Amino acid sequence: MAKDTILGHPKGLFILFFTELWERFSYYGMRAMLVLYMSAAITEGGLAFTEKKALYIYGIYVTLVYLMSVPGGIIADKLLGQRKSVMLGGLLLCAGHGLMAKPDLWAFYTALSLIILGVGLLKPNISTMVGGLYEDNPKAKDSAFTIFYMGINLGALIAGIVVGTLRVKYGWHWGFGAAGIGMLIGQIVYIWGQKYLGDVGLLIKQEEKIDTKSKTPLTKDELKKLKVLVISFGIVMIFWAAFEQAGGLMNLYTENYTNRNFFNWQIPTEFFQSLNPLYIMIFAPIIAFIWLQLAKKGKEPSSIFKMGMGNLILGIGFIFMVGASLERGGNTLQGFMFLDNPAKSGMSWLLFAYLFHTLGELALSPVSLSFITKMAPKRWGSSTMGIYFAVTGLGGGALASFIGGFAKSKGELAVFGGIAVFTMVLGIIVMILSKKINAIAE
């Protein structure tokens, strides 16, 4: 492992930090526009798909992006190693995002395919490499993943503002092109920083592969930990199914039903996609400090407890979307958020909804990544991380798009209310049972 450090962390962490920053810039830049682009009229430069079709295509895309993390992890573990897999994934992403700058339909579907393959190779393996930097210092993993997570969200924060501005001024494909340039920068950073990664991410040597390739059964301790991982995957899947309404249903709600006028300036819908990463940049250090202080006192909640807390807080955020739906319907809440048009709800509802969604995410997501690197059998490191991202995709893609499509027939109020109740109840149950769930691995 590289000995050079910055702020007590290996320099390799910051190479991976900046690589992931620009990869997420490209991903979230495209995510901010994708549903809007597909549902926009031909005269507006869009594809003129129905909103329901756009949500389903978006859901399939997100699902496949994360499902490809499973073969991406296996390819890294068995064939290329994590480092080369990230390199190949980055090249595919550069090609895919670059192709999105073309307006042709064939280019659109080809670009989505390349991005799916690229993220599948890059996403699980770069996260596993972060964990690999701390083999000699496992106590620092939570802190490292929090820093890494801030890189993800810094990229996402910049993305919504940049692509939204370019889309409004110059058109959809300028925004998509900017995402491609961001990915190219990330690839350059990764290539330049290889020297700071030491041996992390290299393919296991042939003589060390014997145990990996053999059919040695898992130990009792490994099986116990895997059982807890399976439970955590279920908690995580429900969380992302609700959270990923941000890129689909909530994005369309912002575009169609939110009064975005700010001193005679119409705020681009994509800007609201930057609220989540902005809040993360503000609150991630605070949350990390709280966990650190609780850990010093021996009172830090377990990872499972934090996952339950994340679902509970996320559900509270959807209560604000219930308020937005009621206000838009001319309910007595009209005017509470300084709205003068009963057909649209005020922006303040979104500000608070995304705030609580972010706090829920900070309780669950960085902890989940660290939890997996601790609990997964070492010989299945990338493969297990791939399964985690696949579960994330099933929740945030297929299940989320199904829920979003359901809103088109049953209404946003019913869906937002249902999500709020379900996630809050799930969160409370998980928090209550967290000690029993943790005891399974002991």
Phi and psi in degrees as a GROMACS rama.xvg file:
@    title "Ramachandran Plot"
@    xaxis  label "Phi"
@    yaxis  label "Psi"
@TYPE xy
-61.0038  137.96  ALA-2
-89.5487  -23.3182  LYS-3
-63.2164  135.772  ASP-4
-131.182  156.827  THR-5
-132.161  123.334  ILE-6
54.9305  34.0106  LEU-7
83.6364  0.0604628  GLY-8
-114.118  150.323  HIS-9
-59.0404  144.164  PRO-10
-59.6785  -28.5097  LYS-11
-58.3645  -31.0922  GLY-12
-59.9368  -40.435  LEU-13
-77.6852  -24.5045  PHE-14
-65.8876  -46.0803  ILE-15
-67.3995  -35.0056  LEU-16
-57.082  -52.0597  PHE-17
-72.6781  -32.2074  PHE-18
-63.4643  -47.2756  THR-19
-68.6046  -34.0384  GLU-20
-55.1035  -50.9241  LEU-21
-75.5863  -29.6058  TRP-22
-66.3115  -41.3019  GLU-23
-71.5746  -30.2206  ARG-24
-57.4048  -46.676  PHE-25
-67.719  -42.1017  SER-26
-67.7408  -49.231  TYR-27
-75.1524  -26.2143  TYR-28
-61.9794  -43.8588  GLY-29
-70.7678  -39.7074  MET-30
-58.9472  -37.1818  ARG-31
-64.7628  -27.1207  ALA-32
-106.643  -18.6484  MET-33
-59.0945  -53.5577  LEU-34
-65.011  -39.9665  VAL-35
-63.7084  -41.6949  LEU-36
-64.5711  -44.5489  TYR-37
-66.7884  -33.8133  MET-38
-92.7934  -7.07791  SER-39
-72.3476  151.087  ALA-40
-68.2674  156.77  ALA-41
-57.0653  -39.7759  ILE-42
-65.5504  -19.6366  THR-43
-96.862  6.22107  GLU-44
89.1626  4.64382  GLY-45
-91.2993  -169.376  GLY-46
-99.476  -7.78075  LEU-47
61.8129  31.5412  ALA-48
-76.3017  154.322  PHE-49
-66.5015  157.464  THR-50
-62.2748  -36.5775  GLU-51
-65.0722  -44.3041  LYS-52
-64.1191  -40.9506  LYS-53
-61.7286  -41.8425  ALA-54
-64.2292  -40.3243  LEU-55
-68.999  -41.2956  TYR-56
-64.6069  -41.8159  ILE-57
-59.64  -43.0435  TYR-58
-63.7226  -42.756  GLY-59
-63.1161  -42.7122  ILE-60
-59.9441  -50.64  TYR-61
-63.3126  -41.29  VAL-62
-59.8252  -48.2596  THR-63
-67.7435  -35.282  LEU-64
-54.5264  -46.0323  VAL-65
-84.3863  -32.7511  TYR-66
-61.8521  -33.8544  LEU-67
-66.7582  -10.5022  MET-68
-66.8313  -24.5397  SER-69
-67.8591  -58.9762  VAL-70
-62.684  -29.6896  PRO-71
-61.6745  -41.0611  GLY-72
-68.9851  -40.2572  GLY-73
-65.4444  -42.5977  ILE-74
-59.0948  -40.7778  ILE-75
-67.0783  -44.2083  ALA-76
-68.0863  -35.1141  ASP-77
-104.544  -30.0285  LYS-78
-120.216  -55.451  LEU-79
-104.847  -24.7033  LEU-80
85.3529  159.988  GLY-81
-66.1654  -39.1749  GLN-82
-65.0695  -47.563  ARG-83
-69.821  -32.2473  LYS-84
-64.3423  -41.2586  SER-85
-63.6957  -39.5382  VAL-86
-62.2137  -48.6816  MET-87
-64.9333  -41.7278  LEU-88
-59.9282  -40.6807  GLY-89
-63.1779  -39.9916  GLY-90
-64.1033  -41.8289  LEU-91
-64.1085  -38.2556  LEU-92
-67.1941  -39.7015  LEU-93
-58.1764  -44.3332  CYS-94
-66.3019  -43.557  ALA-95
-65.5361  -49.0277  GLY-96
-67.0731  -34.4838  HIS-97
-64.0325  -37.4684  GLY-98
-69.4694  -24.7226  LEU-99
-65.1291  -15.6831  MET-100
-73.0617  -13.6558  ALA-101
-87.6767  140.858  LYS-102
-82.6436  -6.35732  PRO-103
-71.8231  147.438  ASP-104
-65.3826  -38.9344  LEU-105
-62.1982  -36.4981  TRP-106
-66.9565  -36.7917  ALA-107
-60.41  -51.4984  PHE-108
-71.2282  -36.3613  TYR-109
-64.8915  -41.6725  THR-110
-61.9544  -44.8981  ALA-111
-58.5609  -40.9882  LEU-112
-63.7577  -44.927  SER-113
-64.9011  -39.1539  LEU-114
-66.0519  -40.7773  ILE-115
-58.1033  -47.4152  ILE-116
-65.4734  -41.2173  LEU-117
-65.9154  -46.6243  GLY-118
-64.0017  -37.7669  VAL-119
-58.6097  -35.7338  GLY-120
-81.9655  -35.911  LEU-121
-84.2494  -47.9444  LEU-122
-60.3942  -53.4444  LYS-123
-68.8365  -30.7763  PRO-124
-80.7494  -33.9738  ASN-125
-70.4408  -33.8726  ILE-126
-67.6603  -39.9615  SER-127
-65.9916  -35.3662  THR-128
-64.4704  -35.1187  MET-129
-59.5836  -47.113  VAL-130
-61.4098  -36.7451  GLY-131
-64.5887  -25.0405  GLY-132
-68.4833  -15.4531  LEU-133
-118.967  29.3158  TYR-134
-60.2508  -33.6957  GLU-135
-91.2832  -3.40424  ASP-136
-145.492  63.6197  ASN-137
-61.6188  -24.0829  PRO-138
-67.3794  -21.393  LYS-139
-88.9615  1.00541  ALA-140
-63.6184  -45.5238  LYS-141
-59.3217  -42.7297  ASP-142
-64.0498  -42.3959  SER-143
-63.464  -42.7018  ALA-144
-69.7925  -27.9273  PHE-145
-67.5025  -42.4366  THR-146
-62.2928  -46.8216  ILE-147
-58.5386  -40.3169  PHE-148
-66.7792  -31.5923  TYR-149
-67.9748  -33.8579  MET-150
-62.7665  -42.5355  GLY-151
-55.8379  -45.6474  ILE-152
-82.2889  -23.9398  ASN-153
-65.001  -42.6591  LEU-154
-61.3914  -43.3693  GLY-155
-65.7038  -36.885  ALA-156
-62.3522  -48.9543  LEU-157
-64.4599  -37.7406  ILE-158
-58.8298  -52.0561  ALA-159
-58.9699  -38.7459  GLY-160
-72.0749  -45.2328  ILE-161
-66.7891  -51.4181  VAL-162
-70.1159  -33.3909  VAL-163
-63.9116  -42.3916  GLY-164
-64.8011  -45.7028  THR-165
-65.1245  -39.2533  LEU-166
-63.4101  -44.6839  ARG-167
-66.4194  -40.7333  VAL-168
-82.2893  -39.3406  LYS-169
-123.482  -15.9968  TYR-170
119.891  166.365  GLY-171
-54.5928  -45.9486  TRP-172
-75.3415  -18.0972  HIS-173
-68.371  -39.5105  TRP-174
-64.0378  -45.3915  GLY-175
-62.9591  -39.0073  PHE-176
-62.2568  -38.4808  GLY-177
-61.804  -37.7949  ALA-178
-61.6525  -39.4542  ALA-179
-64.7487  -40.8124  GLY-180
-64.2828  -39.4716  ILE-181
-59.7734  -42.8065  GLY-182
-65.359  -37.2342  MET-183
-62.9408  -40.7765  LEU-184
-62.1323  -43.6526  ILE-185
-59.5871  -40.4651  GLY-186
-65.6595  -39.5394  GLN-187
-64.126  -43.2087  ILE-188
-60.0587  -43.6313  VAL-189
-64.553  -44.1013  TYR-190
-63.2915  -43.8519  ILE-191
-63.8923  -35.1306  TRP-192
-91.628  10.2215  GLY-193
-55.0826  -35.3361  GLN-194
-65.3245  -18.8287  LYS-195
-91.8517  0.920438  TYR-196
-95.6189  -7.56631  LEU-197
59.4979  -131.421  GLY-198
-94.4558  -0.769295  ASP-199
-64.942  130.746  VAL-200
89.3221  -3.89905  GLY-201
-77.5156  151.256  LEU-202
-64.3518  137.507  LEU-203
-60.3262  135.699  ILE-204
-60.9487  156.071  LYS-205
-57.2423  -42.1423  GLN-206
-69.18  -22.9682  GLU-207
-86.1349  -11.16  GLU-208
-79.7992  -14.585  LYS-209
-57.9741  -47.401  ILE-210
-66.2158  -35.2859  ASP-211
-66.965  -40.534  THR-212
-79.0932  -23.9928  LYS-213
-71.4621  165.855  SER-214
-98.522  42.646  LYS-215
-62.8789  124.139  THR-216
-66.4878  155.554  PRO-217
-67.8423  146.493  LEU-218
-72.7415  166.878  THR-219
-61.6674  -39.3562  LYS-220
-64.3624  -41.6586  ASP-221
-64.0402  -40.2042  GLU-222
-65.6311  -39.6947  LEU-223
-62.3423  -44.0308  LYS-224
-65.6481  -36.9317  LYS-225
-64.6483  -35.2543  LEU-226
-61.9818  -42.1353  LYS-227
-67.4119  -37.3018  VAL-228
-60.8824  -41.6075  LEU-229
-61.3748  -42.839  VAL-230
-62.6622  -43.1537  ILE-231
-64.4547  -34.2069  SER-232
-61.9965  -39.0718  PHE-233
-64.4511  -42.4145  GLY-234
-61.9815  -43.2433  ILE-235
-66.2154  -40.4268  VAL-236
-61.5115  -43.6498  MET-237
-63.8583  -41.3957  ILE-238
-58.4717  -49.5504  PHE-239
-72.2089  -27.2172  TRP-240
-61.8605  -37.2191  ALA-241
-79.8455  -45.8395  ALA-242
-61.8311  -39.53  PHE-243
-75.7943  5.29866  GLU-244
-62.4674  -17.6489  GLN-245
-58.3875  -42.8029  ALA-246
-83.0547  -15.2135  GLY-247
-114.007  -90.8955  GLY-248
-60.258  -45.4202  LEU-249
-70.1746  -30.0496  MET-250
-66.346  -44.758  ASN-251
-66.0962  -38.2643  LEU-252
-61.6158  -41.7356  TYR-253
-62.4585  -43.1454  THR-254
-66.9566  -43.5248  GLU-255
-96.8836  -31.5111  ASN-256
-124.406  9.04589  TYR-257
-112.568  132.128  THR-258
-74.6707  101.854  ASN-259
-99.4999  15.6131  ARG-260
-77.6084  124.131  ASN-261
-130.734  101.123  PHE-262
50.9243  52.6524  PHE-263
65.6022  17.2105  ASN-264
-116.122  125.03  TRP-265
-82.9261  108.493  GLN-266
-68.0331  126.847  ILE-267
-59.2964  139.994  PRO-268
-56.3994  -36.5146  THR-269
-59.9683  -27.2812  GLU-270
-60.0561  -32.7078  PHE-271
-68.8758  -22.073  PHE-272
-70.4013  -15.4898  GLN-273
-88.0338  -7.28206  SER-274
-62.7164  -45.111  LEU-275
-58.6914  -53.6547  ASN-276
-65.3331  -31.0821  PRO-277
-62.9034  -46.9792  LEU-278
-61.4042  -37.3176  TYR-279
-64.6186  -42.158  ILE-280
-61.1757  -32.8047  MET-281
-78.5107  -45.989  ILE-282
-97.0426  -17.5803  PHE-283
-58.823  -45.7694  ALA-284
-62.8033  -35.3567  PRO-285
-66.7798  -45.8505  ILE-286
-63.0762  -43.3781  ILE-287
-60.7542  -39.7942  ALA-288
-65.1294  -40.9798  PHE-289
-62.3167  -45.9929  ILE-290
-60.9246  -41.0296  TRP-291
-63.3779  -44.5006  LEU-292
-65.6483  -39.4955  GLN-293
-66.4552  -36.6335  LEU-294
-64.701  -39.4667  ALA-295
-62.2579  -30.7075  LYS-296
-92.2513  0.91565  LYS-297
71.852  24.1699  GLY-298
-119.162  11.437  LYS-299
-66.2736  131.848  GLU-300
-63.5635  155.667  PRO-301
-70.6407  164.55  SER-302
-59.8963  -41.4031  SER-303
-63.6945  -41.9093  ILE-304
-59.5262  -43.2383  PHE-305
-63.4183  -36.3973  LYS-306
-64.7937  -41.5104  MET-307
-63.76  -41.8002  GLY-308
-60.8309  -38.8633  MET-309
-59.7322  -42.7012  GLY-310
-66.2427  -40.0101  ASN-311
-61.4896  -48.3744  LEU-312
-66.4866  -38.6689  ILE-313
-58.1559  -43.5985  LEU-314
-60.9232  -37.5252  GLY-315
-60.7428  -37.9175  ILE-316
-59.6799  -37.1358  GLY-317
-72.0388  -18.0373  PHE-318
-61.5124  -35.5152  ILE-319
-67.694  -32.7152  PHE-320
-71.1236  -29.3257  MET-321
-63.3355  -43.7158  VAL-322
-60.2572  -41.0605  GLY-323
-62.5721  -42.6529  ALA-324
-65.8948  -39.6218  SER-325
-65.4516  -42.1019  LEU-326
-63.5414  -42.4919  GLU-327
-63.8118  -26.7146  ARG-328
-85.0244  7.88872  GLY-329
81.2739  19.7532  GLY-330
-64.2653  168.178  ASN-331
-63.6749  -12.7715  THR-332
-71.7604  -11.6408  LEU-333
-55.4908  133.03  GLN-334
95.8646  -20.2154  GLY-335
-60.7771  -33.8522  PHE-336
-105.786  32.0874  MET-337
59.5218  45.3456  PHE-338
-104.895  133.341  LEU-339
-110.41  4.72363  ASP-340
-127.686  107.114  ASN-341
-65.0594  -14.2373  PRO-342
-78.9543  -12.3829  ALA-343
-134.015  151.891  LYS-344
-99.0451  161.931  SER-345
-75.8902  157.217  GLY-346
-67.4715  -24.9971  MET-347
-59.2924  -33.9805  SER-348
-58.7034  -43.8016  TRP-349
-65.9995  -39.2295  LEU-350
-58.1965  -44.1453  LEU-351
-75.5522  -37.6107  PHE-352
-60.5672  -49.4723  ALA-353
-66.4986  -30.1116  TYR-354
-61.4387  -50.6117  LEU-355
-70.7818  -33.9776  PHE-356
-60.1854  -39.4723  HIS-357
-67.843  -43.6055  THR-358
-62.3799  -37.7016  LEU-359
-64.5001  -42.1593  GLY-360
-62.3005  -42.2099  GLU-361
-65.4227  -28.651  LEU-362
-74.2488  -31.0691  ALA-363
-104.502  -48.2812  LEU-364
-70.7196  -53.1834  SER-365
-60.2624  -35.8676  PRO-366
-65.1933  -38.6317  VAL-367
-62.559  -44.3195  SER-368
-61.7172  -46.263  LEU-369
-65.2704  -40.3654  SER-370
-59.4299  -41.2256  PHE-371
-65.818  -43.468  ILE-372
-65.6349  -23.3848  THR-373
-83.479  -37.2062  LYS-374
-94.4839  -24.6363  MET-375
-73.5842  141.495  ALA-376
-56.0258  135.474  PRO-377
-56.8707  -36.4178  LYS-378
-70.9976  -14.5154  ARG-379
-113.818  25.7961  TRP-380
-53.6394  -59.9961  GLY-381
-69.2813  -35.5844  SER-382
-63.3851  -42.6119  SER-383
-66.6964  -39.9893  THR-384
-63.5363  -36.1561  MET-385
-62.9218  -40.4332  GLY-386
-64.8376  -38.4471  ILE-387
-59.051  -46.2398  TYR-388
-69.9872  -29.3587  PHE-389
-66.1408  -42.7529  ALA-390
-62.533  -41.8045  VAL-391
-57.9824  -42.7252  THR-392
-66.3589  -40.6073  GLY-393
-62.9756  -38.8932  LEU-394
-74.1787  -54.8952  GLY-395
-76.2939  -13.513  GLY-396
-107.442  -80.1103  GLY-397
-61.0424  -52.9398  ALA-398
-66.8035  -40.6215  LEU-399
-64.038  -42.0555  ALA-400
-69.44  -34.3065  SER-401
-62.8496  -44.1726  PHE-402
-63.262  -43.9392  ILE-403
-62.5699  -41.9344  GLY-404
-64.9535  -34.5487  GLY-405
-61.0599  -33.5626  PHE-406
-64.7981  -26.1058  ALA-407
-69.2181  -22.0056  LYS-408
-105.159  -33.0845  SER-409
-100.834  -15.0686  LYS-410
99.425  148.956  GLY-411
-65.6026  -36.4322  GLU-412
-58.2056  -48.0562  LEU-413
-63.2758  -41.0292  ALA-414
-70.7053  -46.415  VAL-415
-60.7574  -41.42  PHE-416
-65.3971  -42.963  GLY-417
-63.152  -43.0721  GLY-418
-61.9208  -43.4009  ILE-419
-58.4121  -49.2411  ALA-420
-65.7884  -46.7099  VAL-421
-64.0049  -47.316  PHE-422
-69.2367  -34.7542  THR-423
-66.9196  -43.5282  MET-424
-64.51  -44.7885  VAL-425
-59.2816  -44.9016  LEU-426
-59.5658  -43.9018  GLY-427
-64.0941  -42.478  ILE-428
-62.795  -45.1628  ILE-429
-62.4965  -42.6899  VAL-430
-62.3765  -40.5057  MET-431
-65.7677  -40  ILE-432
-91.5988  2.45866  LEU-433
-56.8792  -40.0866  SER-434
-64.7143  -39.3752  LYS-435
-68.2182  -37.5802  LYS-436
-66.2356  -42.7959  ILE-437
-64.4311  -32.1214  ASN-438
-65.4277  -22.9739  ALA-439
-60.1262  -36.3962  ILE-440
-83.5408  -4.78506  ALA-441
